[in-house]
Amino acid sequence: MSDIYKKVNIDKQGYRTQGADPMEEMKNYEPFEVDQRMTAHSNYYAGRMGSRFYITLRDKQKILGARCPKCNKVLWPPRSTCGVCFSALTETVEIGPLGTVDSFTVVTYNEPVQPRKAPFIYVIVKLDGADTGMAHFLDEVEFDRVHIGMRVQPVFAKERKGNILDIRYFKPL
């Protein structure tokens, strides 16, 4: 019989000592759950296209999309690879600022990851000149008045920081 099947010895830190039976170690530990919440604040590079998008949004209050040279789709927010045909994207074009609600939901509960307290409305806005939409807030409208096809415009933050919340929300025309 191999030495690995000899009697198990577990040290004070809970590790098995050399020659311990690996199945014996499994019998000594009951599974347990850890209830915890983690918050991780970080900075990241938004990439070439993302940086161009956020700087233009912050400094000029203009919204950019990325035009695909192969399939001619305009994607919002801009990215480096076309999600339709997987071509490399390098050209940005100004889109919007007006757009259309493609979908929406009313959020009635609070989550720590949300940048505002409930209740609020999330919409998918497809800006004029874009082929894709993006999620954002809709304000200045009663919840029961929101509908798919509603025309909207952005409301820009007074103090812009170079993130998507430089558009505070969209509102109906």
C-alpha positions as CSV (number, residue, x, y, z in Angstrom):
1,M,0.0,0.0,0.0
2,S,1.3,3.5,-0.9
3,D,2.3,5.9,1.8
4,I,-0.5,8.3,0.8
5,Y,-3.1,6.0,2.4
6,K,-1.6,6.0,5.9
7,K,-3.4,7.6,8.9
8,V,-4.2,11.3,8.4
9,N,-2.5,13.9,10.5
10,I,-4.0,17.5,10.5
11,D,-1.9,20.3,11.9
12,K,-3.3,23.2,14.0
13,Q,-3.9,25.4,10.9
14,G,-6.1,22.7,9.3
15,Y,-3.6,21.4,6.8
16,R,-2.9,17.7,6.3
17,T,0.6,16.6,6.9
18,Q,2.6,14.6,4.4
19,G,1.2,11.1,3.6
20,A,-2.3,12.0,4.7
21,D,-5.3,10.5,2.9
22,P,-6.9,13.2,0.8
23,M,-10.3,11.7,1.3
24,E,-9.9,11.9,5.1
25,E,-9.3,15.7,4.8
26,M,-12.6,16.1,2.9
27,K,-14.4,14.4,5.7
28,N,-13.1,16.9,8.3
29,Y,-14.5,20.0,6.7
30,E,-18.1,21.0,6.4
31,P,-19.0,23.4,3.7
32,F,-19.9,26.9,4.8
33,E,-21.1,30.2,3.3
34,V,-19.6,33.6,4.0
35,D,-22.1,36.4,3.9
36,Q,-20.2,39.5,2.8
37,R,-20.5,42.6,0.6
38,M,-17.5,43.9,-1.2
39,T,-17.1,47.3,-2.8
40,A,-14.2,47.9,-5.2
41,H,-13.5,51.4,-6.3
42,S,-11.1,51.5,-9.3
43,N,-10.0,53.4,-12.3
44,Y,-9.7,51.8,-15.7
45,Y,-8.6,52.9,-19.2
46,A,-11.7,53.3,-21.3
47,G,-9.7,52.5,-24.5
48,R,-9.2,54.7,-27.5
49,M,-12.8,54.8,-28.5
50,G,-14.2,55.1,-25.0
51,S,-11.8,57.9,-24.1
52,R,-12.7,59.8,-27.3
53,F,-16.4,59.3,-26.4
54,Y,-16.1,60.5,-22.7
55,I,-13.8,63.4,-23.4
56,T,-16.2,64.7,-26.2
57,L,-19.2,64.2,-23.9
58,R,-17.5,66.0,-21.0
59,D,-15.9,68.9,-23.0
60,K,-18.4,69.5,-25.8
61,Q,-21.7,68.0,-24.7
62,K,-21.7,66.0,-27.9
63,I,-22.4,62.3,-28.2
64,L,-20.3,60.1,-30.5
65,G,-21.0,56.7,-32.1
66,A,-18.5,54.4,-34.0
67,R,-19.2,53.8,-37.7
68,C,-18.2,50.4,-39.0
69,P,-16.3,50.6,-42.3
70,K,-17.5,47.1,-43.4
71,C,-21.2,46.9,-42.5
72,N,-21.8,50.7,-42.1
73,K,-23.6,50.3,-38.7
74,V,-23.2,53.1,-36.2
75,L,-22.8,51.8,-32.6
76,W,-23.5,53.7,-29.4
77,P,-21.6,53.8,-27.2
78,P,-18.6,53.6,-29.4
79,R,-16.3,50.6,-29.2
80,S,-13.2,49.2,-30.9
81,T,-14.8,46.2,-32.5
82,C,-18.1,46.0,-34.4
83,G,-20.6,43.7,-32.6
84,V,-22.3,42.9,-36.0
85,C,-19.4,41.9,-38.2
86,F,-16.4,42.0,-35.8
87,S,-14.4,44.6,-37.9
88,A,-12.0,47.0,-36.2
89,L,-13.6,50.4,-35.6
90,T,-11.7,53.6,-35.8
91,E,-14.1,56.3,-37.1
92,T,-16.4,58.2,-34.7
93,V,-19.4,60.2,-35.9
94,E,-21.6,62.6,-34.0
95,I,-25.1,61.2,-33.3
96,G,-28.2,62.4,-31.6
97,P,-28.7,64.2,-29.4
98,L,-32.4,63.3,-30.0
99,G,-33.4,59.7,-29.8
100,T,-36.2,57.2,-29.4
101,V,-37.1,54.9,-26.5
102,D,-36.7,51.3,-27.7
103,S,-37.5,49.7,-24.4
104,F,-38.0,50.6,-20.7
105,T,-38.6,49.4,-17.2
106,V,-39.6,51.0,-14.0
107,V,-37.3,50.1,-11.1
108,T,-39.1,50.0,-7.8
109,Y,-36.4,48.7,-5.4
110,N,-33.0,50.0,-4.3
111,E,-29.7,48.3,-5.0
112,P,-26.3,49.6,-3.9
113,V,-25.0,49.4,-7.4
114,Q,-27.6,51.8,-8.8
115,P,-26.5,55.5,-8.9
116,R,-29.8,56.7,-7.7
117,K,-32.6,55.6,-5.4
118,A,-35.8,54.0,-6.6
119,P,-38.3,54.5,-8.1
120,F,-36.9,55.5,-11.4
121,I,-37.1,54.6,-15.1
122,Y,-34.5,52.9,-17.2
123,V,-34.8,53.2,-20.9
124,I,-32.9,51.9,-23.9
125,V,-32.3,55.0,-26.0
126,K,-31.5,54.7,-29.7
127,L,-30.1,58.0,-30.7
128,D,-30.8,59.5,-34.2
129,G,-28.0,58.3,-36.5
130,A,-27.2,55.2,-34.4
131,D,-28.1,51.6,-35.1
132,T,-27.9,50.5,-31.4
133,G,-29.2,51.7,-28.2
134,M,-27.9,52.3,-24.7
135,A,-29.5,52.1,-21.2
136,H,-30.0,55.4,-19.3
137,F,-32.4,57.2,-17.0
138,L,-35.6,58.9,-18.1
139,D,-37.0,61.7,-16.0
140,E,-39.5,64.6,-16.2
141,V,-42.3,62.2,-17.1
142,E,-45.0,60.3,-15.2
143,F,-44.3,56.5,-15.1
144,D,-47.6,55.7,-16.8
145,R,-46.8,58.0,-19.7
146,V,-43.6,56.3,-20.9
147,H,-43.9,54.3,-24.1
148,I,-41.8,52.6,-26.7
149,G,-41.3,55.1,-29.6
150,M,-41.2,58.1,-27.2
151,R,-38.9,60.8,-28.5
152,V,-36.4,62.0,-26.0
153,Q,-33.4,64.4,-25.5
154,P,-30.5,64.4,-23.1
155,V,-30.1,66.6,-20.1
156,F,-26.4,67.2,-19.4
157,A,-24.9,67.5,-16.0
158,K,-23.7,71.0,-15.1
159,E,-20.4,69.7,-13.8
160,R,-19.2,67.0,-16.1
161,K,-16.6,64.4,-15.1
162,G,-16.0,62.3,-18.1
163,N,-18.4,59.4,-17.5
164,I,-21.9,58.4,-18.7
165,L,-23.6,60.4,-15.9
166,D,-22.4,63.5,-17.8
167,I,-25.8,62.8,-19.4
168,R,-27.9,63.2,-16.2
169,Y,-30.9,61.7,-17.9
170,F,-33.1,61.8,-20.9
171,K,-36.5,63.6,-21.0
172,P,-39.4,63.6,-23.4
173,L,-39.5,66.2,-26.1
